[in-house]
Amino acid sequence: MKKTRHLIFAVFAMCVAVTASNVLVQYPFHWFGLEHLLTYGAFTYPFAFLINDLTNRRYGPHAARRIVYAGFVAGLVVSWILASPRLAIASGTAFLFAQLLDILVFNPLRRKTWWIAPLAAAITGSALDTVWFFAVAFSSHFSFIDKLTGYSDSSIPTMTNLLGLEVPVWLSLSCGDFGVKLFMGVFMLLPYGAILAIFMPDIYHGKSQEKGDQAV
Protein backbone atom coordinates (compact mmCIF):
# COMPACT_ATOMS: atom_id res chain seq x y z
CA MET A 1 0.00 0.00 0.00
CA LYS A 2 2.82 2.38 0.84
CA LYS A 3 4.47 1.79 -2.53
CA THR A 4 1.13 2.28 -4.30
CA ARG A 5 0.57 5.61 -2.55
CA HIS A 6 4.06 6.77 -3.45
CA LEU A 7 3.61 5.83 -7.10
CA ILE A 8 0.21 7.52 -7.29
CA PHE A 9 1.74 10.69 -5.89
CA ALA A 10 4.64 10.40 -8.38
CA VAL A 11 2.17 10.03 -11.27
CA PHE A 12 0.25 13.10 -10.09
CA ALA A 13 3.45 15.14 -9.66
CA MET A 14 4.72 14.10 -13.09
CA CYS A 15 1.42 15.04 -14.75
CA VAL A 16 1.50 18.47 -13.07
CA ALA A 17 5.12 19.08 -14.13
CA VAL A 18 4.49 18.03 -17.72
CA THR A 19 1.25 20.00 -17.99
CA ALA A 20 2.87 23.17 -16.66
CA SER A 21 5.85 22.79 -18.96
CA ASN A 22 3.71 22.20 -22.04
CA VAL A 23 1.79 25.38 -21.33
CA LEU A 24 4.76 27.55 -20.37
CA VAL A 25 6.98 26.51 -23.29
CA GLN A 26 4.70 28.55 -25.55
CA TYR A 27 5.71 31.78 -23.79
CA PRO A 28 9.13 33.39 -24.38
CA PHE A 29 10.97 34.77 -21.37
CA HIS A 30 10.58 38.52 -21.94
CA TRP A 31 13.25 39.67 -19.51
CA PHE A 32 16.84 40.83 -20.00
CA GLY A 33 16.46 40.56 -23.78
CA LEU A 34 16.16 36.75 -23.63
CA GLU A 35 12.90 36.38 -25.55
CA HIS A 36 14.78 34.72 -28.43
CA LEU A 37 16.75 32.46 -26.11
CA LEU A 38 14.38 31.22 -23.46
CA THR A 39 10.84 30.10 -22.61
CA TYR A 40 9.28 29.72 -19.19
CA GLY A 41 8.95 25.98 -19.74
CA ALA A 42 12.69 25.57 -19.19
CA PHE A 43 12.20 26.37 -15.50
CA THR A 44 9.52 23.75 -14.83
CA TYR A 45 10.50 20.84 -17.07
CA PRO A 46 13.53 19.72 -14.96
CA PHE A 47 11.08 18.74 -12.21
CA ALA A 48 10.04 15.86 -14.47
CA PHE A 49 13.60 14.50 -14.32
CA LEU A 50 13.62 14.90 -10.54
CA ILE A 51 10.41 12.86 -10.23
CA ASN A 52 11.66 10.24 -12.66
CA ASP A 53 15.02 9.82 -10.93
CA LEU A 54 13.56 9.63 -7.42
CA THR A 55 11.11 6.97 -8.56
CA ASN A 56 13.89 5.08 -10.32
CA ARG A 57 16.15 5.34 -7.29
CA ARG A 58 13.49 4.03 -4.89
CA TYR A 59 11.51 1.53 -6.95
CA GLY A 60 13.62 0.80 -10.01
CA PRO A 61 13.36 1.38 -13.77
CA HIS A 62 10.10 -0.54 -14.26
CA ALA A 63 8.22 1.78 -11.90
CA ALA A 64 9.95 4.83 -13.39
CA ARG A 65 8.81 3.86 -16.88
CA ARG A 66 5.22 3.61 -15.64
CA ILE A 67 5.48 7.17 -14.31
CA VAL A 68 6.92 8.33 -17.64
CA TYR A 69 4.10 6.73 -19.64
CA ALA A 70 1.53 8.45 -17.42
CA GLY A 71 3.27 11.79 -17.94
CA PHE A 72 3.41 11.17 -21.68
CA VAL A 73 -0.34 10.63 -21.90
CA ALA A 74 -1.07 13.68 -19.73
CA GLY A 75 1.26 15.89 -21.73
CA LEU A 76 -0.10 14.71 -25.06
CA VAL A 77 -3.71 15.32 -24.03
CA VAL A 78 -3.01 18.76 -22.58
CA SER A 79 -0.98 19.87 -25.60
CA TRP A 80 -3.61 18.55 -28.00
CA ILE A 81 -6.29 20.59 -26.22
CA LEU A 82 -4.32 23.79 -25.64
CA ALA A 83 -2.12 23.85 -28.73
CA SER A 84 -1.86 22.42 -32.23
CA PRO A 85 -1.34 18.73 -33.09
CA ARG A 86 2.19 19.60 -34.20
CA LEU A 87 3.07 21.04 -30.80
CA ALA A 88 1.41 18.10 -29.08
CA ILE A 89 3.41 15.62 -31.13
CA ALA A 90 6.63 17.55 -30.56
CA SER A 91 6.22 17.87 -26.79
CA GLY A 92 4.83 14.37 -26.28
CA THR A 93 7.50 12.51 -28.22
CA ALA A 94 10.31 14.69 -26.87
CA PHE A 95 9.18 13.99 -23.32
CA LEU A 96 8.83 10.26 -23.90
CA PHE A 97 12.20 9.80 -25.61
CA ALA A 98 14.05 12.04 -23.16
CA GLN A 99 12.62 10.43 -20.04
CA LEU A 100 13.27 6.91 -21.30
CA LEU A 101 16.84 7.96 -22.12
CA ASP A 102 17.10 9.35 -18.58
CA ILE A 103 16.21 5.92 -17.19
CA LEU A 104 18.66 4.22 -19.56
CA VAL A 105 21.54 6.48 -18.48
CA PHE A 106 20.61 6.44 -14.79
CA ASN A 107 20.64 2.68 -14.25
CA PRO A 108 24.30 1.87 -15.03
CA LEU A 109 25.38 4.75 -12.76
CA ARG A 110 23.05 4.16 -9.83
CA ARG A 111 25.69 2.45 -7.66
CA LYS A 112 28.09 5.37 -7.92
CA THR A 113 28.06 8.50 -5.73
CA TRP A 114 24.44 9.60 -5.31
CA TRP A 115 24.63 12.72 -7.52
CA ILE A 116 26.35 11.20 -10.58
CA ALA A 117 23.41 9.22 -11.95
CA PRO A 118 20.76 11.99 -11.75
CA LEU A 119 23.08 14.65 -13.15
CA ALA A 120 24.29 12.55 -16.10
CA ALA A 121 20.75 11.39 -16.84
CA ALA A 122 19.33 14.91 -16.68
CA ILE A 123 21.99 16.34 -19.00
CA THR A 124 21.56 13.70 -21.69
CA GLY A 125 17.78 13.64 -21.38
CA SER A 126 17.51 17.42 -21.50
CA ALA A 127 19.72 17.60 -24.59
CA LEU A 128 17.56 15.12 -26.48
CA ASP A 129 14.32 16.69 -25.29
CA THR A 130 15.37 20.22 -26.23
CA VAL A 131 16.68 19.47 -29.72
CA TRP A 132 13.80 17.15 -30.58
CA PHE A 133 11.04 19.43 -29.32
CA PHE A 134 12.20 22.69 -30.89
CA ALA A 135 13.06 21.03 -34.20
CA VAL A 136 9.72 19.25 -34.56
CA ALA A 137 7.68 22.17 -33.22
CA PHE A 138 9.29 25.07 -35.07
CA SER A 139 11.66 23.95 -37.83
CA SER A 140 10.28 24.33 -41.35
CA HIS A 141 11.42 20.75 -42.06
CA PHE A 142 8.43 19.54 -40.03
CA SER A 143 5.82 21.90 -41.47
CA PHE A 144 4.20 18.88 -43.15
CA ILE A 145 2.63 18.01 -39.77
CA ASP A 146 0.62 21.23 -39.84
CA LYS A 147 -0.45 20.56 -43.43
CA LEU A 148 -1.53 17.01 -42.66
CA THR A 149 -3.60 18.14 -39.67
CA GLY A 150 -5.16 21.14 -41.38
CA TYR A 151 -3.36 23.84 -39.40
CA SER A 152 -1.47 26.85 -40.66
CA ASP A 153 2.30 26.53 -40.71
CA SER A 154 3.62 27.25 -37.19
CA SER A 155 7.29 27.13 -38.20
CA ILE A 156 9.59 29.96 -37.10
CA PRO A 157 11.61 30.71 -40.25
CA THR A 158 13.14 33.96 -38.97
CA MET A 159 16.82 34.21 -38.14
CA THR A 160 18.60 35.79 -35.21
CA ASN A 161 22.16 36.43 -34.07
CA LEU A 162 23.70 33.92 -31.69
CA LEU A 163 27.34 34.43 -30.72
CA GLY A 164 27.98 36.20 -33.97
CA LEU A 165 26.26 33.59 -36.12
CA GLU A 166 22.97 33.86 -37.96
CA VAL A 167 20.85 30.94 -36.79
CA PRO A 168 17.13 30.12 -36.86
CA VAL A 169 15.18 31.57 -33.94
CA TRP A 170 13.99 28.06 -32.97
CA LEU A 171 17.61 26.92 -32.63
CA SER A 172 18.44 29.99 -30.56
CA LEU A 173 15.48 29.25 -28.30
CA SER A 174 16.60 25.65 -27.92
CA CYS A 175 20.11 26.74 -26.88
CA GLY A 176 18.70 29.09 -24.26
CA ASP A 177 16.31 26.48 -22.93
CA PHE A 178 19.06 23.88 -22.75
CA GLY A 179 21.30 26.27 -20.83
CA VAL A 180 18.59 26.86 -18.25
CA LYS A 181 17.83 23.14 -18.07
CA LEU A 182 21.50 22.47 -17.33
CA PHE A 183 21.40 25.02 -14.52
CA MET A 184 18.14 23.60 -13.21
CA GLY A 185 19.51 20.07 -13.50
CA VAL A 186 22.33 21.01 -11.14
CA PHE A 187 19.92 22.91 -8.89
CA MET A 188 17.61 19.88 -8.71
CA LEU A 189 20.43 17.98 -7.01
CA LEU A 190 19.65 19.97 -3.87
CA PRO A 191 16.11 18.61 -3.31
CA TYR A 192 17.17 15.24 -4.71
CA GLY A 193 20.03 14.96 -2.23
CA ALA A 194 17.89 16.26 0.64
CA ILE A 195 15.20 13.65 -0.03
CA LEU A 196 17.80 10.90 -0.15
CA ALA A 197 19.45 12.12 3.06
CA ILE A 198 16.12 12.15 4.91
CA PHE A 199 14.34 9.10 3.53
CA MET A 200 17.19 6.96 2.15
CA PRO A 201 20.27 7.91 4.20
CA ASP A 202 22.17 4.72 3.40
CA ILE A 203 22.08 5.53 -0.29
CA TYR A 204 23.02 9.16 0.32
CA HIS A 205 26.08 8.10 2.33
CA GLY A 206 26.93 5.25 -0.04
CA LYS A 207 26.57 2.53 2.58
CA SER A 208 24.20 0.24 0.70
CA GLN A 209 22.09 -0.11 -2.39
CA GLU A 210 18.40 0.52 -2.48
CA LYS A 211 15.64 -1.89 -3.41
CA GLY A 212 15.35 -0.21 -6.74
CA ASP A 213 18.79 -1.56 -7.71
CA GLN A 214 17.33 -5.03 -7.78
CA ALA A 215 14.21 -4.03 -9.69
CA VAL A 216 13.99 -4.60 -13.41
C-alpha positions as CSV (number, residue, x, y, z in Angstrom):
1,M,0.0,0.0,0.0
2,K,2.8,2.4,0.8
3,K,4.5,1.8,-2.5
4,T,1.1,2.3,-4.3
5,R,0.6,5.6,-2.5
6,H,4.1,6.8,-3.5
7,L,3.6,5.8,-7.1
8,I,0.2,7.5,-7.3
9,F,1.7,10.7,-5.9
10,A,4.6,10.4,-8.4
11,V,2.2,10.0,-11.3
12,F,0.3,13.1,-10.1
13,A,3.4,15.1,-9.7
14,M,4.7,14.1,-13.1
15,C,1.4,15.0,-14.7
16,V,1.5,18.5,-13.1
17,A,5.1,19.1,-14.1
18,V,4.5,18.0,-17.7
19,T,1.3,20.0,-18.0
20,A,2.9,23.2,-16.7
21,S,5.9,22.8,-19.0
22,N,3.7,22.2,-22.0
23,V,1.8,25.4,-21.3
24,L,4.8,27.6,-20.4
25,V,7.0,26.5,-23.3
26,Q,4.7,28.5,-25.5
27,Y,5.7,31.8,-23.8
28,P,9.1,33.4,-24.4
29,F,11.0,34.8,-21.4
30,H,10.6,38.5,-21.9
31,W,13.3,39.7,-19.5
32,F,16.8,40.8,-20.0
33,G,16.5,40.6,-23.8
34,L,16.2,36.8,-23.6
35,E,12.9,36.4,-25.5
36,H,14.8,34.7,-28.4
37,L,16.7,32.5,-26.1
38,L,14.4,31.2,-23.5
39,T,10.8,30.1,-22.6
40,Y,9.3,29.7,-19.2
41,G,9.0,26.0,-19.7
42,A,12.7,25.6,-19.2
43,F,12.2,26.4,-15.5
44,T,9.5,23.7,-14.8
45,Y,10.5,20.8,-17.1
46,P,13.5,19.7,-15.0
47,F,11.1,18.7,-12.2
48,A,10.0,15.9,-14.5
49,F,13.6,14.5,-14.3
50,L,13.6,14.9,-10.5
51,I,10.4,12.9,-10.2
52,N,11.7,10.2,-12.7
53,D,15.0,9.8,-10.9
54,L,13.6,9.6,-7.4
55,T,11.1,7.0,-8.6
56,N,13.9,5.1,-10.3
57,R,16.1,5.3,-7.3
58,R,13.5,4.0,-4.9
59,Y,11.5,1.5,-7.0
60,G,13.6,0.8,-10.0
61,P,13.4,1.4,-13.8
62,H,10.1,-0.5,-14.3
63,A,8.2,1.8,-11.9
64,A,10.0,4.8,-13.4
65,R,8.8,3.9,-16.9
66,R,5.2,3.6,-15.6
67,I,5.5,7.2,-14.3
68,V,6.9,8.3,-17.6
69,Y,4.1,6.7,-19.6
70,A,1.5,8.5,-17.4
71,G,3.3,11.8,-17.9
72,F,3.4,11.2,-21.7
73,V,-0.3,10.6,-21.9
74,A,-1.1,13.7,-19.7
75,G,1.3,15.9,-21.7
76,L,-0.1,14.7,-25.1
77,V,-3.7,15.3,-24.0
78,V,-3.0,18.8,-22.6
79,S,-1.0,19.9,-25.6
80,W,-3.6,18.6,-28.0
81,I,-6.3,20.6,-26.2
82,L,-4.3,23.8,-25.6
83,A,-2.1,23.8,-28.7
84,S,-1.9,22.4,-32.2
85,P,-1.3,18.7,-33.1
86,R,2.2,19.6,-34.2
87,L,3.1,21.0,-30.8
88,A,1.4,18.1,-29.1
89,I,3.4,15.6,-31.1
90,A,6.6,17.6,-30.6
91,S,6.2,17.9,-26.8
92,G,4.8,14.4,-26.3
93,T,7.5,12.5,-28.2
94,A,10.3,14.7,-26.9
95,F,9.2,14.0,-23.3
96,L,8.8,10.3,-23.9
97,F,12.2,9.8,-25.6
98,A,14.1,12.0,-23.2
99,Q,12.6,10.4,-20.0
100,L,13.3,6.9,-21.3
101,L,16.8,8.0,-22.1
102,D,17.1,9.4,-18.6
103,I,16.2,5.9,-17.2
104,L,18.7,4.2,-19.6
105,V,21.5,6.5,-18.5
106,F,20.6,6.4,-14.8
107,N,20.6,2.7,-14.3
108,P,24.3,1.9,-15.0
109,L,25.4,4.8,-12.8
110,R,23.1,4.2,-9.8
111,R,25.7,2.4,-7.7
112,K,28.1,5.4,-7.9
113,T,28.1,8.5,-5.7
114,W,24.4,9.6,-5.3
115,W,24.6,12.7,-7.5
116,I,26.3,11.2,-10.6
117,A,23.4,9.2,-11.9
118,P,20.8,12.0,-11.7
119,L,23.1,14.6,-13.1
120,A,24.3,12.5,-16.1
121,A,20.7,11.4,-16.8
122,A,19.3,14.9,-16.7
123,I,22.0,16.3,-19.0
124,T,21.6,13.7,-21.7
125,G,17.8,13.6,-21.4
126,S,17.5,17.4,-21.5
127,A,19.7,17.6,-24.6
128,L,17.6,15.1,-26.5
129,D,14.3,16.7,-25.3
130,T,15.4,20.2,-26.2
131,V,16.7,19.5,-29.7
132,W,13.8,17.1,-30.6
133,F,11.0,19.4,-29.3
134,F,12.2,22.7,-30.9
135,A,13.1,21.0,-34.2
136,V,9.7,19.3,-34.6
137,A,7.7,22.2,-33.2
138,F,9.3,25.1,-35.1
139,S,11.7,24.0,-37.8
140,S,10.3,24.3,-41.4
141,H,11.4,20.8,-42.1
142,F,8.4,19.5,-40.0
143,S,5.8,21.9,-41.5
144,F,4.2,18.9,-43.2
145,I,2.6,18.0,-39.8
146,D,0.6,21.2,-39.8
147,K,-0.5,20.6,-43.4
148,L,-1.5,17.0,-42.7
149,T,-3.6,18.1,-39.7
150,G,-5.2,21.1,-41.4
151,Y,-3.4,23.8,-39.4
152,S,-1.5,26.9,-40.7
153,D,2.3,26.5,-40.7
154,S,3.6,27.3,-37.2
155,S,7.3,27.1,-38.2
156,I,9.6,30.0,-37.1
157,P,11.6,30.7,-40.2
158,T,13.1,34.0,-39.0
159,M,16.8,34.2,-38.1
160,T,18.6,35.8,-35.2
161,N,22.2,36.4,-34.1
162,L,23.7,33.9,-31.7
163,L,27.3,34.4,-30.7
164,G,28.0,36.2,-34.0
165,L,26.3,33.6,-36.1
166,E,23.0,33.9,-38.0
167,V,20.8,30.9,-36.8
168,P,17.1,30.1,-36.9
169,V,15.2,31.6,-33.9
170,W,14.0,28.1,-33.0
171,L,17.6,26.9,-32.6
172,S,18.4,30.0,-30.6
173,L,15.5,29.3,-28.3
174,S,16.6,25.6,-27.9
175,C,20.1,26.7,-26.9
176,G,18.7,29.1,-24.3
177,D,16.3,26.5,-22.9
178,F,19.1,23.9,-22.7
179,G,21.3,26.3,-20.8
180,V,18.6,26.9,-18.2
181,K,17.8,23.1,-18.1
182,L,21.5,22.5,-17.3
183,F,21.4,25.0,-14.5
184,M,18.1,23.6,-13.2
185,G,19.5,20.1,-13.5
186,V,22.3,21.0,-11.1
187,F,19.9,22.9,-8.9
188,M,17.6,19.9,-8.7
189,L,20.4,18.0,-7.0
190,L,19.6,20.0,-3.9
191,P,16.1,18.6,-3.3
192,Y,17.2,15.2,-4.7
193,G,20.0,15.0,-2.2
194,A,17.9,16.3,0.6
195,I,15.2,13.7,0.0
196,L,17.8,10.9,-0.1
197,A,19.4,12.1,3.1
198,I,16.1,12.2,4.9
199,F,14.3,9.1,3.5
200,M,17.2,7.0,2.1
201,P,20.3,7.9,4.2
202,D,22.2,4.7,3.4
203,I,22.1,5.5,-0.3
204,Y,23.0,9.2,0.3
205,H,26.1,8.1,2.3
206,G,26.9,5.2,0.0
207,K,26.6,2.5,2.6
208,S,24.2,0.2,0.7
209,Q,22.1,-0.1,-2.4
210,E,18.4,0.5,-2.5
211,K,15.6,-1.9,-3.4
212,G,15.4,-0.2,-6.7
213,D,18.8,-1.6,-7.7
214,Q,17.3,-5.0,-7.8
215,A,14.2,-4.0,-9.7
216,V,14.0,-4.6,-13.4
